[in-house]
Amino acid sequence: MRLSKEDYRKIDKAFTIAYREKEKPGPAEGWANKVMEALQKQKLLPSSLSYWDFLGQLSWAISSVACVFIGLLMVLMLKIDFVPENEIAKVSFDQPIEVSYLEIPGV
């Protein structure tokens, strides 16, 4: 069985690729440790925060505290009646209907 020159080139190319793959060195011992050390030596984050970064973090912290404070105030206002109903009834009976409830203190 005779092979053509084209077949010899294909076989030669396949053997060349296989030989080159064989010669490739694998990863050295401890390569993962070296990579981790190199990453740790790099400064990925700035060491000090700028004024605007600090202000942004502070505003997020303050906003969460403010939301909790507003919630507590809402619960307090629902539990404690600032304007008693008898005072509203007294103003409604003593004065004509046209009187606005804005005249009631605390409303």
The first five atom37 places (N, CA, C, CB, O) and aatype in JSON, in Angstrom:
{
  "aatype": [12, 1, 10, 15, 11, 6, 3, 18, 1, 11, 9, 3, 11, 0, 13, 16, 9, 0, 18, 1, 6, 11, 6, 11, 14, 7, 14, 0, 6, 7, 17, 0, 2, 11, 19, 12, 6, 0, 10, 5, 11, 5, 11, 10, 10, 14, 15, 15, 10, 15, 18, 17, 3, 13, 10, 7, 5, 10, 15, 17, 0, 9, 15, 15, 19, 0, 4, 19, 13, 9, 7, 10, 10, 12, 19, 10, 12, 10, 11, 9, 3, 13, 19, 14, 6, 2, 6, 9, 0, 11, 19, 15, 13, 3, 5, 14, 9, 6, 19, 15, 18, 10, 6, 9, 14, 7, 19],
  "atom_mask": [
    [1, 1, 1, 1, 1],
    [1, 1, 1, 1, 1],
    [1, 1, 1, 1, 1],
    [1, 1, 1, 1, 1],
    [1, 1, 1, 1, 1],
    [1, 1, 1, 1, 1],
    [1, 1, 1, 1, 1],
    [1, 1, 1, 1, 1],
    [1, 1, 1, 1, 1],
    [1, 1, 1, 1, 1],
    [1, 1, 1, 1, 1],
    [1, 1, 1, 1, 1],
    [1, 1, 1, 1, 1],
    [1, 1, 1, 1, 1],
    [1, 1, 1, 1, 1],
    [1, 1, 1, 1, 1],
    [1, 1, 1, 1, 1],
    [1, 1, 1, 1, 1],
    [1, 1, 1, 1, 1],
    [1, 1, 1, 1, 1],
    [1, 1, 1, 1, 1],
    [1, 1, 1, 1, 1],
    [1, 1, 1, 1, 1],
    [1, 1, 1, 1, 1],
    [1, 1, 1, 1, 1],
    [1, 1, 1, 0, 1],
    [1, 1, 1, 1, 1],
    [1, 1, 1, 1, 1],
    [1, 1, 1, 1, 1],
    [1, 1, 1, 0, 1],
    [1, 1, 1, 1, 1],
    [1, 1, 1, 1, 1],
    [1, 1, 1, 1, 1],
    [1, 1, 1, 1, 1],
    [1, 1, 1, 1, 1],
    [1, 1, 1, 1, 1],
    [1, 1, 1, 1, 1],
    [1, 1, 1, 1, 1],
    [1, 1, 1, 1, 1],
    [1, 1, 1, 1, 1],
    [1, 1, 1, 1, 1],
    [1, 1, 1, 1, 1],
    [1, 1, 1, 1, 1],
    [1, 1, 1, 1, 1],
    [1, 1, 1, 1, 1],
    [1, 1, 1, 1, 1],
    [1, 1, 1, 1, 1],
    [1, 1, 1, 1, 1],
    [1, 1, 1, 1, 1],
    [1, 1, 1, 1, 1],
    [1, 1, 1, 1, 1],
    [1, 1, 1, 1, 1],
    [1, 1, 1, 1, 1],
    [1, 1, 1, 1, 1],
    [1, 1, 1, 1, 1],
    [1, 1, 1, 0, 1],
    [1, 1, 1, 1, 1],
    [1, 1, 1, 1, 1],
    [1, 1, 1, 1, 1],
    [1, 1, 1, 1, 1],
    [1, 1, 1, 1, 1],
    [1, 1, 1, 1, 1],
    [1, 1, 1, 1, 1],
    [1, 1, 1, 1, 1],
    [1, 1, 1, 1, 1],
    [1, 1, 1, 1, 1],
    [1, 1, 1, 1, 1],
    [1, 1, 1, 1, 1],
    [1, 1, 1, 1, 1],
    [1, 1, 1, 1, 1],
    [1, 1, 1, 0, 1],
    [1, 1, 1, 1, 1],
    [1, 1, 1, 1, 1],
    [1, 1, 1, 1, 1],
    [1, 1, 1, 1, 1],
    [1, 1, 1, 1, 1],
    [1, 1, 1, 1, 1],
    [1, 1, 1, 1, 1],
    [1, 1, 1, 1, 1],
    [1, 1, 1, 1, 1],
    [1, 1, 1, 1, 1],
    [1, 1, 1, 1, 1],
    [1, 1, 1, 1, 1],
    [1, 1, 1, 1, 1],
    [1, 1, 1, 1, 1],
    [1, 1, 1, 1, 1],
    [1, 1, 1, 1, 1],
    [1, 1, 1, 1, 1],
    [1, 1, 1, 1, 1],
    [1, 1, 1, 1, 1],
    [1, 1, 1, 1, 1],
    [1, 1, 1, 1, 1],
    [1, 1, 1, 1, 1],
    [1, 1, 1, 1, 1],
    [1, 1, 1, 1, 1],
    [1, 1, 1, 1, 1],
    [1, 1, 1, 1, 1],
    [1, 1, 1, 1, 1],
    [1, 1, 1, 1, 1],
    [1, 1, 1, 1, 1],
    [1, 1, 1, 1, 1],
    [1, 1, 1, 1, 1],
    [1, 1, 1, 1, 1],
    [1, 1, 1, 1, 1],
    [1, 1, 1, 1, 1],
    [1, 1, 1, 0, 1],
    [1, 1, 1, 1, 1]
  ],
  "atom_positions": [
    [[0.84, -1.17, 0.0], [0.0, 0.0, 0.0], [0.88, 1.23, 0.0], [-0.96, 0.0, 1.21], [1.72, 1.42, 0.89]],
    [[0.7, 2.04, -0.97], [1.49, 3.25, -1.1], [0.67, 4.44, -0.65], [1.99, 3.44, -2.56], [-0.53, 4.52, -0.91]],
    [[1.32, 5.37, 0.03], [0.67, 6.61, 0.47], [1.14, 7.76, -0.39], [0.97, 6.89, 1.96], [2.29, 7.81, -0.83]],
    [[0.24, 8.67, -0.63], [0.61, 9.84, -1.42], [1.36, 10.84, -0.55], [-0.64, 10.5, -2.06], [1.4, 10.73, 0.68]],
    [[1.96, 11.81, -1.22], [2.7, 12.84, -0.49], [1.77, 13.62, 0.45], [3.4, 13.82, -1.47], [2.18, 14.04, 1.53]],
    [[0.55, 13.8, 0.05], [-0.43, 14.52, 0.9], [-0.71, 13.73, 2.18], [-1.76, 14.74, 0.12], [-0.82, 14.32, 3.26]],
    [[-0.81, 12.42, 2.05], [-1.02, 11.59, 3.24], [0.19, 11.64, 4.17], [-1.31, 10.14, 2.84], [0.05, 11.68, 5.39]],
    [[1.4, 11.63, 3.58], [2.61, 11.74, 4.39], [2.66, 13.09, 5.14], [3.87, 11.58, 3.51], [3.08, 13.14, 6.29]],
    [[2.23, 14.15, 4.48], [2.21, 15.48, 5.13], [1.22, 15.48, 6.3], [1.83, 16.59, 4.1], [1.53, 16.03, 7.36]],
    [[0.06, 14.88, 6.12], [-0.94, 14.82, 7.2], [-0.4, 14.02, 8.39], [-2.25, 14.2, 6.68], [-0.57, 14.42, 9.54]],
    [[0.25, 12.88, 8.09], [0.8, 12.06, 9.16], [1.93, 12.8, 9.86], [1.31, 10.7, 8.61], [2.03, 12.79, 11.09]],
    [[2.8, 13.45, 9.08], [3.9, 14.22, 9.66], [3.39, 15.35, 10.53], [4.8, 14.78, 8.55], [3.94, 15.61, 11.6]],
    [[2.35, 16.01, 10.08], [1.76, 17.1, 10.86], [1.17, 16.57, 12.16], [0.68, 17.84, 10.03], [1.33, 17.2, 13.21]],
    [[0.5, 15.44, 12.11], [-0.08, 14.85, 13.31], [1.01, 14.44, 14.3], [-0.94, 13.62, 12.95], [0.87, 14.69, 15.5]],
    [[2.09, 13.82, 13.82], [3.19, 13.43, 14.7], [3.89, 14.66, 15.29], [4.2, 12.57, 13.95], [4.32, 14.63, 16.45]],
    [[4.02, 15.72, 14.5], [4.66, 16.94, 14.98], [3.84, 17.56, 16.11], [4.85, 17.96, 13.83], [4.39, 17.98, 17.13]],
    [[2.55, 17.62, 15.92], [1.66, 18.18, 16.95], [1.72, 17.33, 18.21], [0.21, 18.29, 16.44], [1.75, 17.86, 19.32]],
    [[1.72, 16.01, 18.04], [1.77, 15.11, 19.2], [3.1, 15.26, 19.94], [1.58, 13.65, 18.76], [3.13, 15.24, 21.17]],
    [[4.2, 15.42, 19.2], [5.51, 15.58, 19.84], [5.58, 16.9, 20.61], [6.62, 15.52, 18.79], [6.14, 16.95, 21.71]],
    [[5.03, 17.95, 20.03], [5.04, 19.26, 20.73], [4.19, 19.22, 22.0], [4.53, 20.37, 19.8], [4.56, 19.81, 23.01]],
    [[3.08, 18.53, 21.94], [2.23, 18.39, 23.13], [2.97, 17.61, 24.21], [0.91, 17.68, 22.78], [2.81, 17.89, 25.4]],
    [[3.76, 16.66, 23.8], [4.52, 15.86, 24.75], [5.59, 16.7, 25.45], [5.16, 14.66, 24.05], [5.87, 16.49, 26.62]],
    [[6.17, 17.65, 24.74], [7.26, 18.46, 25.27], [6.79, 19.56, 26.21], [8.04, 19.07, 24.15], [7.59, 20.09, 26.98]],
    [[5.52, 19.92, 26.18], [5.04, 21.02, 27.03], [5.2, 20.65, 28.49], [3.56, 21.35, 26.72], [4.73, 19.6, 28.93]],
    [[5.85, 21.51, 29.25], [6.01, 21.21, 30.68], [4.72, 21.47, 31.44], [7.16, 22.04, 31.29], [3.96, 22.38, 31.09]],
    [[4.49, 20.7, 32.45], [3.32, 20.9, 33.3], [3.59, 22.02, 34.29], [0.0, 0.0, 0.0], [4.69, 22.57, 34.31]],
    [[2.62, 22.35, 35.09], [2.84, 23.41, 36.08], [3.87, 22.97, 37.12], [1.51, 23.78, 36.76], [3.91, 21.81, 37.53]],
    [[4.68, 23.93, 37.53], [5.72, 23.63, 38.5], [5.1, 23.37, 39.87], [6.74, 24.79, 38.58], [3.94, 23.69, 40.12]],
    [[5.89, 22.8, 40.74], [5.43, 22.53, 42.09], [5.15, 23.85, 42.81], [6.48, 21.7, 42.86], [5.94, 24.79, 42.74]],
    [[4.05, 23.91, 43.49], [3.73, 25.09, 44.29], [3.3, 26.3, 43.46], [0.0, 0.0, 0.0], [3.37, 27.43, 43.95]],
    [[2.87, 26.09, 42.23], [2.49, 27.23, 41.39], [1.28, 27.95, 41.96], [2.2, 26.78, 39.96], [1.18, 29.17, 41.84]],
    [[0.37, 27.23, 42.59], [-0.82, 27.86, 43.16], [-0.42, 28.78, 44.31], [-1.83, 26.79, 43.64], [-0.98, 29.86, 44.47]],
    [[0.54, 28.34, 45.12], [1.0, 29.2, 46.22], [1.67, 30.46, 45.69], [1.98, 28.43, 47.12], [1.49, 31.54, 46.25]],
    [[2.44, 30.32, 44.62], [3.1, 31.49, 44.04], [2.08, 32.49, 43.48], [4.07, 31.06, 42.94], [2.24, 33.7, 43.63]],
    [[1.05, 31.97, 42.85], [0.0, 32.84, 42.31], [-0.71, 33.58, 43.44], [-1.02, 32.03, 41.47], [-0.95, 34.78, 43.34]],
    [[-1.04, 32.87, 44.51], [-1.73, 33.51, 45.64], [-0.84, 34.56, 46.3], [-2.14, 32.45, 46.67], [-1.33, 35.62, 46.69]],
    [[0.45, 34.28, 46.44], [1.36, 35.26, 47.02], [1.45, 36.5, 46.14], [2.75, 34.65, 47.21], [1.49, 37.63, 46.65]],
    [[1.49, 36.31, 44.83], [1.55, 37.45, 43.91], [0.29, 38.29, 44.01], [1.76, 36.98, 42.47], [0.36, 39.52, 43.97]],
    [[-0.86, 37.63, 44.15], [-2.12, 38.39, 44.29], [-2.17, 39.14, 45.61], [-3.32, 37.45, 44.18], [-2.69, 40.26, 45.67]],
    [[-1.65, 38.54, 46.65], [-1.68, 39.21, 47.95], [-0.73, 40.4, 47.99], [-1.31, 38.22, 49.06], [-0.98, 41.37, 48.7]],
    [[0.34, 40.34, 47.22], [1.3, 41.46, 47.19], [0.74, 42.65, 46.43], [2.61, 41.01, 46.57], [1.12, 43.79, 46.7]],
    [[-0.14, 42.39, 45.47], [-0.72, 43.49, 44.7], [-1.74, 44.21, 45.56], [-1.38, 42.96, 43.4], [-2.43, 43.61, 46.38]],
    [[-1.83, 45.5, 45.36], [-2.85, 46.29, 46.06], [-4.07, 46.37, 45.15], [-2.32, 47.73, 46.45], [-4.11, 47.16, 44.2]],
    [[-5.05, 45.55, 45.45], [-6.26, 45.54, 44.63], [-7.21, 46.65, 45.03], [-6.96, 44.19, 44.74], [-7.95, 47.16, 44.19]],
    [[-7.2, 47.03, 46.3], [-8.05, 48.1, 46.78], [-7.18, 49.22, 47.31], [-9.03, 47.6, 47.87], [-6.1, 48.97, 47.84]],
    [[-7.63, 50.46, 47.17], [-6.84, 51.55, 47.73], [-6.75, 51.42, 49.25], [-7.45, 52.92, 47.34], [-7.7, 50.99, 49.91]],
    [[-5.6, 51.8, 49.77], [-5.4, 51.62, 51.21], [-6.22, 52.62, 52.03], [-3.93, 51.76, 51.55], [-6.63, 52.3, 53.14]],
    [[-6.45, 53.8, 51.5], [-7.25, 54.78, 52.23], [-8.44, 55.2, 51.38], [-6.39, 56.01, 52.63], [-8.35, 55.31, 50.16]],
    [[-9.54, 55.44, 52.05], [-10.75, 55.85, 51.34], [-10.69, 57.35, 51.06], [-12.01, 55.51, 52.16], [-10.18, 58.12, 51.87]],
    [[-11.22, 57.74, 49.92], [-11.31, 59.16, 49.63], [-12.48, 59.76, 50.42], [-11.49, 59.4, 48.11], [-13.27, 59.03, 51.03]],
    [[-12.56, 61.06, 50.41], [-13.6, 61.76, 51.16], [-14.98, 61.33, 50.68], [-13.45, 63.28, 51.02], [-15.88, 61.11, 51.5]],
    [[-15.17, 61.2, 49.38], [-16.49, 60.88, 48.83], [-16.87, 59.43, 49.14], [-16.52, 61.12, 47.31], [-18.04, 59.14, 49.39]],
    [[-15.89, 58.54, 49.11], [-16.18, 57.14, 49.47], [-16.6, 57.03, 50.93], [-14.96, 56.25, 49.2], [-17.55, 56.33, 51.26]],
    [[-15.88, 57.73, 51.79], [-16.22, 57.73, 53.21], [-17.61, 58.32, 53.43], [-15.17, 58.51, 54.02], [-18.4, 57.8, 54.22]],
    [[-17.91, 59.41, 52.73], [-19.22, 60.06, 52.86], [-20.33, 59.13, 52.37], [-19.26, 61.38, 52.09], [-21.41, 59.1, 52.96]],
    [[-20.08, 58.39, 51.3], [-21.09, 57.45, 50.8], [-21.36, 56.33, 51.79], [0.0, 0.0, 0.0], [-22.51, 55.97, 52.01]],
    [[-20.31, 55.77, 52.38], [-20.5, 54.7, 53.37], [-21.2, 55.23, 54.6], [-19.16, 54.09, 53.76], [-22.05, 54.55, 55.18]],
    [[-20.85, 56.44, 55.01], [-21.48, 57.04, 56.18], [-22.97, 57.31, 55.93], [-20.77, 58.34, 56.57], [-23.8, 57.09, 56.82]],
    [[-23.3, 57.78, 54.73], [-24.71, 58.07, 54.44], [-25.54, 56.78, 54.44], [-24.84, 58.79, 53.09], [-26.69, 56.8, 54.88]],
    [[-24.99, 55.66, 53.95], [-25.73, 54.41, 53.98], [-25.95, 53.95, 55.42], [-25.0, 53.33, 53.18], [-27.01, 53.43, 55.75]],
    [[-24.95, 54.12, 56.25], [-25.1, 53.71, 57.65], [-26.13, 54.59, 58.36], [-23.74, 53.79, 58.38], [-26.95, 54.09, 59.12]],
    [[-26.09, 55.89, 58.11], [-27.03, 56.81, 58.75], [-28.45, 56.57, 58.25], [-26.62, 58.27, 58.49], [-29.4, 56.67, 59.02]],
    [[-28.6, 56.24, 56.97], [-29.95, 56.03, 56.43], [-30.61, 54.81, 57.06], [-29.89, 55.86, 54.9], [-31.82, 54.82, 57.31]],
    [[-29.85, 53.76, 57.32], [-30.46, 52.59, 57.97], [-30.89, 52.92, 59.4], [-29.48, 51.41, 57.97], [-31.94, 52.47, 59.85]],
    [[-30.08, 53.69, 60.11], [-30.45, 54.1, 61.47], [-31.67, 55.01, 61.42], [-29.27, 54.81, 62.18], [-32.55, 54.92, 62.27]],
    [[-31.74, 55.89, 60.43], [-32.88, 56.81, 60.3], [-34.16, 56.03, 60.01], [-32.62, 57.84, 59.18], [-35.22, 56.38, 60.53]],
    [[-34.09, 54.98, 59.2], [-35.29, 54.17, 58.92], [-35.8, 53.48, 60.18], [-34.99, 53.12, 57.84], [-37.0, 53.43, 60.42]],
    [[-34.89, 52.96, 60.98], [-35.29, 52.33, 62.24], [-35.91, 53.37, 63.17], [-34.09, 51.65, 62.92], [-36.92, 53.1, 63.82]],
    [[-35.32, 54.55, 63.23], [-35.84, 55.62, 64.08], [-37.23, 56.04, 63.63], [-34.89, 56.82, 64.06], [-38.11, 56.26, 64.47]],
    [[-37.45, 56.17, 62.33], [-38.78, 56.54, 61.81], [-39.8, 55.47, 62.14], [-38.72, 56.77, 60.28], [-40.93, 55.78, 62.51]],
    [[-39.41, 54.2, 62.02], [-40.32, 53.11, 62.38], [-40.71, 53.16, 63.85], [0.0, 0.0, 0.0], [-41.87, 52.96, 64.19]],
    [[-39.74, 53.42, 64.72], [-40.05, 53.53, 66.15], [-40.97, 54.72, 66.44], [-38.75, 53.66, 66.95], [-41.86, 54.62, 67.28]],
    [[-40.75, 55.82, 65.75], [-41.63, 56.98, 65.93], [-43.06, 56.67, 65.46], [-41.08, 58.2, 65.16], [-44.03, 57.11, 66.08]],
    [[-43.18, 55.92, 64.38], [-44.53, 55.56, 63.91], [-45.25, 54.7, 64.94], [-44.45, 54.82, 62.55], [-46.43, 54.9, 65.21]],
    [[-44.54, 53.73, 65.5], [-45.15, 52.88, 66.53], [-45.53, 53.72, 67.74], [-44.19, 51.74, 66.95], [-46.6, 53.52, 68.31]],
    [[-44.68, 54.64, 68.13], [-44.95, 55.51, 69.27], [-46.18, 56.38, 69.02], [-43.73, 56.39, 69.58], [-47.01, 56.55, 69.9]],
    [[-46.28, 56.92, 67.8], [-47.43, 57.78, 67.49], [-48.73, 56.97, 67.46], [-47.21, 58.48, 66.15], [-49.79, 57.51, 67.79]],
    [[-48.66, 55.7, 67.06], [-49.87, 54.89, 67.06], [-50.29, 54.49, 68.48], [-49.66, 53.63, 66.21], [-51.48, 54.35, 68.76]],
    [[-49.32, 54.31, 69.36], [-49.62, 53.9, 70.72], [-50.05, 55.07, 71.61], [-48.42, 53.23, 71.33], [-50.92, 54.92, 72.48]],
    [[-49.44, 56.23, 71.39], [-49.76, 57.41, 72.21], [-50.59, 58.37, 71.37], [-48.46, 58.11, 72.74], [-50.2, 58.73, 70.26]],
    [[-51.71, 58.77, 71.88], [-52.58, 59.69, 71.16], [-52.18, 61.12, 71.53], [-54.09, 59.43, 71.48], [-52.35, 61.52, 72.68]],
    [[-51.67, 61.87, 70.58], [-51.19, 63.22, 70.88], [-52.33, 64.22, 71.06], [-50.28, 63.7, 69.77], [-52.23, 65.14, 71.87]],
    [[-53.4, 64.03, 70.31], [-54.56, 64.91, 70.47], [-55.74, 64.04, 70.89], [-54.89, 65.71, 69.14], [-56.24, 63.26, 70.08]],
    [[-56.18, 64.15, 72.11], [-57.29, 63.31, 72.57], [-58.57, 63.59, 71.78], [-57.54, 63.54, 74.07], [-58.81, 64.71, 71.32]],
    [[-59.39, 62.55, 71.64], [-60.62, 62.67, 70.86], [-61.62, 63.63, 71.52], [-61.26, 61.31, 70.68], [-62.41, 64.28, 70.84]],
    [[-61.58, 63.7, 72.85], [-62.54, 64.6, 73.5], [-62.24, 66.06, 73.18], [-62.52, 64.39, 75.02], [-63.16, 66.88, 73.14]],
    [[-60.96, 66.41, 72.96], [-60.64, 67.79, 72.57], [-61.13, 68.08, 71.17], [-59.12, 68.03, 72.67], [-61.6, 69.18, 70.9]],
    [[-61.02, 67.12, 70.26], [-61.53, 67.31, 68.9], [-63.05, 67.44, 68.93], [-61.11, 66.14, 67.99], [-63.61, 68.28, 68.22]],
    [[-63.72, 66.63, 69.73], [-65.18, 66.71, 69.84], [-65.61, 68.04, 70.43], [-65.72, 65.56, 70.69], [-66.6, 68.61, 69.97]],
    [[-64.89, 68.55, 71.43], [-65.25, 69.83, 72.05], [-65.15, 70.96, 71.04], [-64.33, 70.11, 73.26], [-66.03, 71.82, 70.99]],
    [[-64.08, 70.98, 70.22], [-63.93, 72.03, 69.21], [-65.03, 71.9, 68.17], [-62.54, 71.96, 68.54], [-65.54, 72.92, 67.7]],
    [[-65.41, 70.69, 67.8], [-66.43, 70.5, 66.78], [-67.8, 70.95, 67.28], [-66.49, 69.03, 66.36], [-68.57, 71.51, 66.5]],
    [[-68.13, 70.73, 68.55], [-69.44, 71.13, 69.07], [-69.5, 72.61, 69.41], [-69.77, 70.33, 70.3], [-70.55, 73.23, 69.25]],
    [[-68.41, 73.19, 69.87], [-68.41, 74.58, 70.29], [-68.43, 75.55, 69.12], [-67.22, 74.86, 71.15], [-68.99, 76.64, 69.25]],
    [[-67.86, 75.21, 68.02], [-67.74, 76.14, 66.89], [-68.48, 75.6, 65.68], [-66.25, 76.39, 66.55], [-68.77, 74.4, 65.61]],
    [[-68.79, 76.45, 64.74], [-69.53, 76.0, 63.56], [-68.7, 75.01, 62.71], [-69.94, 77.21, 62.7], [-67.5, 74.83, 62.9]],
    [[-69.4, 74.39, 61.79], [-68.8, 73.37, 60.93], [-67.66, 73.94, 60.11], [-69.85, 72.76, 60.01], [-66.71, 73.23, 59.81]],
    [[-67.74, 75.21, 59.73], [-66.74, 75.8, 58.85], [-65.36, 75.87, 59.49], [-67.19, 77.18, 58.43], [-64.37, 76.13, 58.8]],
    [[-65.28, 75.66, 60.78], [-63.99, 75.75, 61.47], [-63.11, 74.59, 61.0], [-64.18, 75.73, 63.03], [-63.53, 73.44, 60.97]],
    [[-61.91, 74.93, 60.67], [-60.98, 73.91, 60.18], [-60.36, 73.17, 61.36], [-59.88, 74.54, 59.3], [-60.18, 73.73, 62.44]],
    [[-60.03, 71.93, 61.12], [-59.38, 71.16, 62.16], [-57.91, 71.56, 62.31], [-59.48, 69.67, 61.85], [-57.22, 71.06, 63.19]],
    [[-57.43, 72.46, 61.44], [-56.08, 72.93, 61.6], [-55.92, 73.81, 62.82], [-55.65, 73.67, 60.37], [-54.8, 74.04, 63.27]],
    [[-57.03, 74.31, 63.36], [-56.97, 75.14, 64.55], [-56.75, 74.3, 65.8], [-58.24, 75.95, 64.69], [-56.39, 74.84, 66.85]],
    [[-56.94, 73.03, 65.71], [-56.74, 72.14, 66.87], [-55.25, 72.01, 67.11], [-57.4, 70.73, 66.64], [-54.51, 71.69, 66.18]],
    [[-54.8, 72.25, 68.32], [-53.37, 72.13, 68.57], [-52.9, 70.69, 68.41], [-53.03, 72.64, 69.96], [-53.53, 69.75, 68.89]],
    [[-51.78, 70.54, 67.74], [-51.21, 69.2, 67.54], [-51.67, 68.51, 66.29], [0.0, 0.0, 0.0], [-51.17, 67.43, 65.99]],
    [[-52.61, 69.07, 65.55], [-53.07, 68.41, 64.33], [-52.54, 69.15, 63.13], [-54.6, 68.34, 64.28], [-52.82, 68.76, 62.0]]
  ]
}
